Every structure is written in C-alpha cells, then in structure tokens.
Amino acid sequence: MDEPPQKVPEEAPPDSRQRSENEFVDKLRKEVESKLFDVKDQIMLEVFEGGVRIEIVDRDGNPMFPSGSTEMTPQAKKILQVITANLKDNRSRIAIEGHSDARSTASSQYSNWELSTERASSARKEMERDGLNPNRLIRVAGYAATEPIIKENPLDPRNRRISVLLFYSYGTAATGARNAESAASAANGNKTPAVGTTQSGPRIPEGYAKPPVDAVREYLFKR
C-alpha cells in the first residue's frame, strides 16, 4: 500500500521566525563542531532576513566532488547527512544551488553550467535519501561561476560550493508566483537564470530573494 504523502510543515508565525532561525543555526553549529570537526572550515552558516544560508565550500585537497564529476565524495555525503538530519523538524522551504569556479571543465560532456546544475541535483538526491521531504523544495539550480564568494580570485576553490537556502517566510505567495518572471529575477539577484539552470517546484516568489553573496564572503573572512 502506498504511503501517504509527507506534509510540508506550516509556516512559523512572524514573532517566532527569527528565534527559530537563530536556534537552528546555533544547533547546527554545535552539530558541525561535534560531528564534522575536520571539515568545519568548509561549512558557513548565515542568518538573513527571512531565512538561513548554508554554504558548503571546496578546499584544496578536500573537494565535495572529484574534478569534472557529479558524484559526491563520502565526506560531502556525510556533511549533507548532518545538515539534513537538522532540517527534518525545521519549518523552512528549501532551495539548493550549485556553483563552480571560473576554470573551464576538462570534460566534453559538461560546461560549468551543466556541472553546477548536476551537482545541485546530486545534493538534492542525497538529501532526499537522507530523509528530506521533497515537497519542501522550491528550487534546484546551477549558476556556474556567476556568483563567486572570492570575487578577487574567480579560480579560488572556495567558489566551488553547494548552497542550501532555507526560507522561513515562503507562505502562500508561491502559488501566485509560479509563473512570474519577476520572481525568478528576484530569486537570482535580479538576474535571469541562464541556460543550464533547472528548477524543482514553484519559483521563489518576489520578496524572498537570496541573501547577497557579499554577506557570505564577509562571513568567510571573519572565520
């Protein structure tokens, strides 16, 4: 007999949203410290207005994916397993993004657009295997090298990353925004996704744009 579909957690009331975001980040930081100590410098957490941004970045000698591959390393799978375990009781909607550095790929099969998109999809599949409710996903996309966090060095390995965005204020506005091109522009920093981008679920509605990359960049250098 088929199992009943999983329900998406209801949106948290506004007066408790900020507290939920901060509590989630504090809890996840402790989990990272205790379970992922060896790679904690590859995981960045930031609260922005309406949600939380989790960045999982590459380091020299410790990538999330082998060069030119869309198959995650065991260490990357472990990172996503810890993150997903902390998301199960969380009320947010979720977007997953893949980002590359500016190096051209050696593969004839992939450009950086395809590679970043397929890596985002690989992360989605891994998180779903770990128990993430797929109904919570609102976007899965690849951005190639268009949004570096180390702007002065587009080849820096930290620009290769998976971003997991948690939106606590998604609400019912998504229904009316599914086909709105302005919503896609807002979700992508007022930039229309290029060829190679894929989506899962409705577009992120206007008013729920991604936090600026510069904020994450500043956080990275504070560590």
Short mmCIF file of the C-alpha atoms (twelve columns), coordinates in Angstrom:
data_MODEL
# 
_entry.id   MODEL 
# 
loop_
_atom_site.group_PDB 
_atom_site.id 
_atom_site.type_symbol 
_atom_site.label_atom_id 
_atom_site.label_alt_id 
_atom_site.label_comp_id 
_atom_site.label_asym_id 
_atom_site.label_seq_id 
_atom_site.Cartn_x 
_atom_site.Cartn_y 
_atom_site.Cartn_z 
_atom_site.pdbx_PDB_model_num 
ATOM 1   C CA . MET A 1   0.000  0.000  0.000   1 
ATOM 2   C CA . ASP A 2   1.335  3.433  -0.926  1 
ATOM 3   C CA . GLU A 3   2.424  5.614  1.949   1 
ATOM 4   C CA . PRO A 4   0.520  8.914  2.393   1 
ATOM 5   C CA . PRO A 5   2.409  11.948 1.055   1 
ATOM 6   C CA . GLN A 6   4.540  13.794 3.571   1 
ATOM 7   C CA . LYS A 7   3.163  17.123 4.692   1 
ATOM 8   C CA . VAL A 8   5.165  20.307 4.464   1 
ATOM 9   C CA . PRO A 9   5.488  21.927 7.918   1 
ATOM 10  C CA . GLU A 10  3.301  25.007 8.299   1 
ATOM 11  C CA . GLU A 11  4.960  28.394 8.180   1 
ATOM 12  C CA . ALA A 12  6.112  29.679 11.566  1 
ATOM 13  C CA . PRO A 13  4.340  32.812 12.894  1 
ATOM 14  C CA . PRO A 14  6.326  36.033 12.385  1 
ATOM 15  C CA . ASP A 15  7.035  36.613 16.076  1 
ATOM 16  C CA . SER A 16  8.787  33.239 16.381  1 
ATOM 17  C CA . ARG A 17  10.527 33.162 12.993  1 
ATOM 18  C CA . GLN A 18  13.719 34.962 13.996  1 
ATOM 19  C CA . ARG A 19  14.018 32.842 17.111  1 
ATOM 20  C CA . SER A 20  13.600 29.669 15.055  1 
ATOM 21  C CA . GLU A 21  16.288 30.772 12.611  1 
ATOM 22  C CA . ASN A 22  18.785 31.572 15.354  1 
ATOM 23  C CA . GLU A 23  18.032 28.369 17.254  1 
ATOM 24  C CA . PHE A 24  18.504 26.310 14.104  1 
ATOM 25  C CA . VAL A 25  21.859 27.929 13.329  1 
ATOM 26  C CA . ASP A 26  23.073 27.505 16.914  1 
ATOM 27  C CA . LYS A 27  22.081 23.843 16.923  1 
ATOM 28  C CA . LEU A 28  23.652 23.162 13.536  1 
ATOM 29  C CA . ARG A 29  26.889 24.899 14.537  1 
ATOM 30  C CA . LYS A 30  27.150 22.582 17.542  1 
ATOM 31  C CA . GLU A 31  26.495 19.555 15.332  1 
ATOM 32  C CA . VAL A 32  29.185 20.678 12.901  1 
ATOM 33  C CA . GLU A 33  31.660 21.163 15.751  1 
ATOM 34  C CA . SER A 34  30.986 17.719 17.196  1 
ATOM 35  C CA . LYS A 35  30.420 15.597 14.068  1 
ATOM 36  C CA . LEU A 36  32.257 17.436 11.292  1 
ATOM 37  C CA . PHE A 37  35.175 18.991 13.127  1 
ATOM 38  C CA . ASP A 38  37.705 18.097 10.427  1 
ATOM 39  C CA . VAL A 39  35.764 19.992 7.752   1 
ATOM 40  C CA . LYS A 40  34.085 22.714 9.804   1 
ATOM 41  C CA . ASP A 41  36.019 25.405 7.914   1 
ATOM 42  C CA . GLN A 42  34.169 24.297 4.767   1 
ATOM 43  C CA . ILE A 43  30.712 24.989 6.218   1 
ATOM 44  C CA . MET A 44  29.420 28.548 6.558   1 
ATOM 45  C CA . LEU A 45  26.138 29.498 8.212   1 
ATOM 46  C CA . GLU A 46  24.426 32.858 7.970   1 
ATOM 47  C CA . VAL A 47  21.031 34.188 9.061   1 
ATOM 48  C CA . PHE A 48  19.492 36.642 6.596   1 
ATOM 49  C CA . GLU A 49  16.112 38.343 6.623   1 
ATOM 50  C CA . GLY A 50  13.589 35.560 6.185   1 
ATOM 51  C CA . GLY A 51  15.905 32.587 6.318   1 
ATOM 52  C CA . VAL A 52  19.271 30.881 6.668   1 
ATOM 53  C CA . ARG A 53  22.040 30.270 4.156   1 
ATOM 54  C CA . ILE A 54  24.329 27.227 4.402   1 
ATOM 55  C CA . GLU A 55  27.416 27.212 2.171   1 
ATOM 56  C CA . ILE A 56  29.485 24.037 1.735   1 
ATOM 57  C CA . VAL A 57  32.699 25.068 0.002   1 
ATOM 58  C CA . ASP A 58  35.627 23.210 -1.509  1 
ATOM 59  C CA . ARG A 59  39.142 23.442 -0.143  1 
ATOM 60  C CA . ASP A 60  42.386 22.484 -1.858  1 
ATOM 61  C CA . GLY A 61  42.772 18.740 -1.376  1 
ATOM 62  C CA . ASN A 62  39.265 18.311 0.024   1 
ATOM 63  C CA . PRO A 63  36.632 18.844 -2.691  1 
ATOM 64  C CA . MET A 64  32.962 17.918 -2.442  1 
ATOM 65  C CA . PHE A 65  33.129 16.383 -5.916  1 
ATOM 66  C CA . PRO A 66  36.084 14.926 -7.832  1 
ATOM 67  C CA . SER A 67  37.193 17.169 -10.694 1 
ATOM 68  C CA . GLY A 68  34.636 17.168 -13.511 1 
ATOM 69  C CA . SER A 69  32.381 14.708 -11.652 1 
ATOM 70  C CA . THR A 70  28.831 14.927 -10.322 1 
ATOM 71  C CA . GLU A 71  29.367 12.072 -7.842  1 
ATOM 72  C CA . MET A 72  29.749 13.354 -4.286  1 
ATOM 73  C CA . THR A 73  32.686 12.306 -2.138  1 
ATOM 74  C CA . PRO A 74  31.959 10.294 1.041   1 
ATOM 75  C CA . GLN A 75  32.907 13.352 3.113   1 
ATOM 76  C CA . ALA A 76  30.440 15.543 1.219   1 
ATOM 77  C CA . LYS A 77  27.694 12.968 1.771   1 
ATOM 78  C CA . LYS A 78  28.459 12.986 5.483   1 
ATOM 79  C CA . ILE A 79  28.151 16.780 5.587   1 
ATOM 80  C CA . LEU A 80  24.755 16.686 3.880   1 
ATOM 81  C CA . GLN A 81  23.615 13.884 6.165   1 
ATOM 82  C CA . VAL A 82  24.267 16.036 9.240   1 
ATOM 83  C CA . ILE A 83  22.585 19.062 7.660   1 
ATOM 84  C CA . THR A 84  19.536 17.055 6.547   1 
ATOM 85  C CA . ALA A 85  19.095 15.500 9.991   1 
ATOM 86  C CA . ASN A 86  18.809 19.014 11.406  1 
ATOM 87  C CA . LEU A 87  16.275 20.050 8.764   1 
ATOM 88  C CA . LYS A 88  13.682 17.370 9.442   1 
ATOM 89  C CA . ASP A 89  11.839 19.297 12.167  1 
ATOM 90  C CA . ASN A 90  12.536 22.664 10.554  1 
ATOM 91  C CA . ARG A 91  9.667  24.700 9.077   1 
ATOM 92  C CA . SER A 92  11.539 26.212 6.150   1 
ATOM 93  C CA . ARG A 93  11.176 25.762 2.416   1 
ATOM 94  C CA . ILE A 94  14.467 24.885 0.731   1 
ATOM 95  C CA . ALA A 95  16.458 25.857 -2.365  1 
ATOM 96  C CA . ILE A 96  19.637 24.037 -3.419  1 
ATOM 97  C CA . GLU A 97  22.231 25.646 -5.681  1 
ATOM 98  C CA . GLY A 98  25.438 24.533 -7.340  1 
ATOM 99  C CA . HIS A 99  28.321 26.947 -8.012  1 
ATOM 100 C CA . SER A 100 31.617 26.444 -9.819  1 
ATOM 101 C CA . ASP A 101 34.872 28.351 -10.071 1 
ATOM 102 C CA . ALA A 102 35.866 30.029 -13.342 1 
ATOM 103 C CA . ARG A 103 38.010 27.183 -14.670 1 
ATOM 104 C CA . SER A 104 36.791 25.571 -17.858 1 
ATOM 105 C CA . THR A 105 35.901 21.931 -17.377 1 
ATOM 106 C CA . ALA A 106 38.110 19.273 -18.919 1 
ATOM 107 C CA . SER A 107 35.032 17.193 -19.699 1 
ATOM 108 C CA . SER A 108 33.493 17.317 -23.161 1 
ATOM 109 C CA . GLN A 109 30.189 16.346 -21.537 1 
ATOM 110 C CA . TYR A 110 29.830 19.303 -19.180 1 
ATOM 111 C CA . SER A 111 30.308 23.040 -19.211 1 
ATOM 112 C CA . ASN A 112 30.305 24.762 -15.813 1 
ATOM 113 C CA . TRP A 113 26.578 25.360 -16.287 1 
ATOM 114 C CA . GLU A 114 25.760 21.686 -16.645 1 
ATOM 115 C CA . LEU A 115 28.282 20.710 -13.978 1 
ATOM 116 C CA . SER A 116 26.939 23.102 -11.335 1 
ATOM 117 C CA . THR A 117 23.352 22.150 -12.150 1 
ATOM 118 C CA . GLU A 118 24.021 18.409 -11.969 1 
ATOM 119 C CA . ARG A 119 25.914 18.843 -8.704  1 
ATOM 120 C CA . ALA A 120 22.968 20.701 -7.202  1 
ATOM 121 C CA . SER A 121 20.739 17.828 -8.305  1 
ATOM 122 C CA . SER A 122 23.168 15.298 -6.794  1 
ATOM 123 C CA . ALA A 123 22.975 17.174 -3.495  1 
ATOM 124 C CA . ARG A 124 19.172 17.129 -3.694  1 
ATOM 125 C CA . LYS A 125 19.099 13.377 -4.292  1 
ATOM 126 C CA . GLU A 126 21.483 12.775 -1.406  1 
ATOM 127 C CA . MET A 127 19.397 14.898 0.965   1 
ATOM 128 C CA . GLU A 128 16.220 13.106 -0.101  1 
ATOM 129 C CA . ARG A 129 17.922 9.758  0.553   1 
ATOM 130 C CA . ASP A 130 18.780 11.098 3.995   1 
ATOM 131 C CA . GLY A 131 15.106 11.809 4.658   1 
ATOM 132 C CA . LEU A 132 14.424 15.321 3.345   1 
ATOM 133 C CA . ASN A 133 10.782 15.800 2.362   1 
ATOM 134 C CA . PRO A 134 10.926 16.648 -1.386  1 
ATOM 135 C CA . ASN A 135 7.743  18.710 -1.061  1 
ATOM 136 C CA . ARG A 136 9.770  21.335 0.793   1 
ATOM 137 C CA . LEU A 137 11.982 22.022 -2.223  1 
ATOM 138 C CA . ILE A 138 11.211 25.169 -4.192  1 
ATOM 139 C CA . ARG A 139 14.283 25.400 -6.400  1 
ATOM 140 C CA . VAL A 140 17.260 23.334 -7.564  1 
ATOM 141 C CA . ALA A 141 19.609 25.303 -9.824  1 
ATOM 142 C CA . GLY A 142 23.146 25.721 -11.117 1 
ATOM 143 C CA . TYR A 143 24.850 29.100 -11.526 1 
ATOM 144 C CA . ALA A 144 28.258 28.122 -12.978 1 
ATOM 145 C CA . ALA A 145 30.838 30.775 -11.959 1 
ATOM 146 C CA . THR A 146 28.470 33.765 -11.952 1 
ATOM 147 C CA . GLU A 147 28.314 34.197 -8.148  1 
ATOM 148 C CA . PRO A 148 31.830 33.792 -6.675  1 
ATOM 149 C CA . ILE A 149 32.323 34.389 -2.964  1 
ATOM 150 C CA . ILE A 150 36.008 35.133 -3.563  1 
ATOM 151 C CA . LYS A 151 35.478 37.788 -6.205  1 
ATOM 152 C CA . GLU A 152 39.107 38.856 -6.495  1 
ATOM 153 C CA . ASN A 153 40.081 35.292 -7.408  1 
ATOM 154 C CA . PRO A 154 37.446 33.538 -9.546  1 
ATOM 155 C CA . LEU A 155 39.652 30.418 -9.592  1 
ATOM 156 C CA . ASP A 156 39.671 30.050 -5.795  1 
ATOM 157 C CA . PRO A 157 38.406 26.546 -4.874  1 
ATOM 158 C CA . ARG A 158 36.031 28.043 -2.299  1 
ATOM 159 C CA . ASN A 159 33.937 29.358 -5.176  1 
ATOM 160 C CA . ARG A 160 33.053 25.716 -5.906  1 
ATOM 161 C CA . ARG A 161 30.242 25.062 -3.494  1 
ATOM 162 C CA . ILE A 162 26.756 23.827 -2.769  1 
ATOM 163 C CA . SER A 163 24.379 26.395 -1.272  1 
ATOM 164 C CA . VAL A 164 21.362 25.339 0.778   1 
ATOM 165 C CA . LEU A 165 18.926 28.213 1.335   1 
ATOM 166 C CA . LEU A 166 16.198 27.966 3.956   1 
ATOM 167 C CA . PHE A 167 13.200 30.270 3.543   1 
ATOM 168 C CA . TYR A 168 11.048 30.663 6.658   1 
ATOM 169 C CA . SER A 169 8.672  33.242 5.156   1 
ATOM 170 C CA . TYR A 170 7.672  31.431 1.993   1 
ATOM 171 C CA . GLY A 171 3.971  31.326 2.811   1 
ATOM 172 C CA . THR A 172 1.221  31.022 0.218   1 
ATOM 173 C CA . ALA A 173 2.683  33.699 -2.052  1 
ATOM 174 C CA . ALA A 174 4.413  30.967 -4.035  1 
ATOM 175 C CA . THR A 175 1.149  29.905 -5.632  1 
ATOM 176 C CA . GLY A 176 0.708  33.197 -7.415  1 
ATOM 177 C CA . ALA A 177 4.371  33.489 -8.323  1 
ATOM 178 C CA . ARG A 178 4.987  30.162 -10.015 1 
ATOM 179 C CA . ASN A 179 4.946  31.634 -13.489 1 
ATOM 180 C CA . ALA A 180 6.182  35.141 -12.693 1 
ATOM 181 C CA . GLU A 181 9.440  36.016 -14.400 1 
ATOM 182 C CA . SER A 182 9.981  38.825 -11.899 1 
ATOM 183 C CA . ALA A 183 10.048 36.218 -9.154  1 
ATOM 184 C CA . ALA A 184 12.809 34.321 -10.913 1 
ATOM 185 C CA . SER A 185 14.749 37.565 -11.288 1 
ATOM 186 C CA . ALA A 186 14.393 38.368 -7.583  1 
ATOM 187 C CA . ALA A 187 15.470 34.896 -6.580  1 
ATOM 188 C CA . ASN A 188 18.588 35.186 -8.717  1 
ATOM 189 C CA . GLY A 189 19.790 38.596 -7.604  1 
ATOM 190 C CA . ASN A 190 17.774 40.373 -10.351 1 
ATOM 191 C CA . LYS A 191 19.481 38.217 -12.959 1 
ATOM 192 C CA . THR A 192 17.601 35.781 -15.190 1 
ATOM 193 C CA . PRO A 193 18.919 32.205 -14.861 1 
ATOM 194 C CA . ALA A 194 20.918 31.207 -17.906 1 
ATOM 195 C CA . VAL A 195 20.682 28.054 -19.975 1 
ATOM 196 C CA . GLY A 196 21.655 25.068 -17.853 1 
ATOM 197 C CA . THR A 197 19.550 26.048 -14.852 1 
ATOM 198 C CA . THR A 198 16.966 23.571 -13.627 1 
ATOM 199 C CA . GLN A 199 14.158 24.093 -11.151 1 
ATOM 200 C CA . SER A 200 12.190 21.912 -8.785  1 
ATOM 201 C CA . GLY A 201 8.804  23.160 -7.625  1 
ATOM 202 C CA . PRO A 202 7.493  26.749 -7.925  1 
ATOM 203 C CA . ARG A 203 9.742  29.722 -8.472  1 
ATOM 204 C CA . ILE A 204 10.846 31.615 -5.383  1 
ATOM 205 C CA . PRO A 205 8.321  34.472 -5.119  1 
ATOM 206 C CA . GLU A 206 9.226  38.145 -5.128  1 
ATOM 207 C CA . GLY A 207 10.236 39.290 -1.673  1 
ATOM 208 C CA . TYR A 208 12.136 36.084 -0.970  1 
ATOM 209 C CA . ALA A 209 15.329 36.808 -2.853  1 
ATOM 210 C CA . LYS A 210 18.619 35.150 -2.000  1 
ATOM 211 C CA . PRO A 211 20.867 36.919 0.508   1 
ATOM 212 C CA . PRO A 212 23.742 38.807 -1.112  1 
ATOM 213 C CA . VAL A 213 26.862 36.779 -1.810  1 
ATOM 214 C CA . ASP A 214 28.945 39.608 -0.313  1 
ATOM 215 C CA . ALA A 215 27.473 38.884 3.119   1 
ATOM 216 C CA . VAL A 216 28.679 35.295 2.933   1 
ATOM 217 C CA . ARG A 217 32.041 36.464 1.616   1 
ATOM 218 C CA . GLU A 218 32.477 38.758 4.635   1 
ATOM 219 C CA . TYR A 219 31.497 35.933 6.966   1 
ATOM 220 C CA . LEU A 220 34.062 33.656 5.352   1 
ATOM 221 C CA . PHE A 221 36.887 36.068 6.092   1 
ATOM 222 C CA . LYS A 222 35.765 36.527 9.710   1 
ATOM 223 C CA . ARG A 223 36.304 32.866 10.469  1 
# 
